[in-house]
């Protein structure tokens, strides 16, 4: 075993580690075990270095095959993480393009330009080149690791995702063409430009992700303010109603007695119905003292009576609970929105809400009638289909996805079921 092979085997470790660090930037959560992840990268290391061994030297005559195999393996490695297919494509294309651009840049600096897609001698690297390429790649990756917002799956605009995929892929083709047809100096400058564009793409992705996350957070705060303001109005209206009724109680009783004494039962019943109606107009469905839960429930259901929706509300939570208001907005707000959407266009409208906190466990369950038709959408990782309650294309399933993200913060779980015309969602959270 010669020095060249030993050096490549050692530096290959840094290349594999660089790829692992780079890919993990794009994903929030790993779904594979650490053992399986390590085993996959060991396999990638073995395949990447197999082209250096004497028994596989015939493969050196077709380097494009090695490139394709490496690209496929990098893409396969993205399935260790929970994400969408488009995010996997972005991660794989950006990672491969960055590596190849740095690889070709080092070769150009060493004076190797006549690089063919059909013939390549791996010994064209000298000792400096073998060390420089993985070191530069790893340093660039460590610099990019400072970007913390890329992994947030908040961008849903198709034009943004298309750009994040097309730019790296087109850069790869332009790099190969520049190596073949540009003079050496121009090829070096063009490669530097391509590297700069793709590094800038990382920063733009990070900035856009942060901006979208900030926009969502701002929208949640706006919702919270609206819910709280409505809750204050309801409480004020309720207090005024009770005060008014109490003040005029003698008058109401005297009027009712007058109708009854004169055998005017219908008029007495109508008078009492109007009086009860005034009280129900400002009905508070949740009065636990927990402003987050009360405000959202009362805001969402304020028009339920006018919409002929039968309600069964049971909320038992303490006034102080260690859960972020934004998560209450996301979980409870989306569940009630989905239930209201489901009953909007059917005759038998029914919603049952049960919220209960007991010994560190918060249980939320929403049952509602619906038309019996269940919509499905691709799951976040693209490997299965999940129930999506919204039927409009733009928001298809995002409500339940957002709920799931908040649930994971509390190590909880969500159960969705449907039978006949009854749709049920149960959420369990562990609150410290």
SULUR-V776430 format. One record per run of one state. SS is the DSSP state (h for helix, s for strand, l for the rest). FROM is the first residue (numbers start at 0). LEN is the number of residues. If there is no record, write none. Layout:
SS/FROM/LEN
SS/FROM/LEN
This chain:
l/0/2
h/2/22
l/24/5
s/29/1
l/30/3
h/33/17
l/50/3
h/53/27
s/80/1
l/81/3
h/84/25
l/109/12
h/121/3
l/124/2
h/126/18
l/144/13
h/157/24
l/181/2
h/183/64
l/247/1
h/248/13
l/261/3
h/264/16
l/280/10
h/290/10
l/300/9
s/309/7
l/316/8
h/324/19
l/343/6
s/349/9
l/358/2
s/360/9
l/369/5
s/374/4
l/378/6
s/384/4
l/388/9
h/397/11
l/408/4
s/412/7
l/419/2
s/421/9
l/430/2
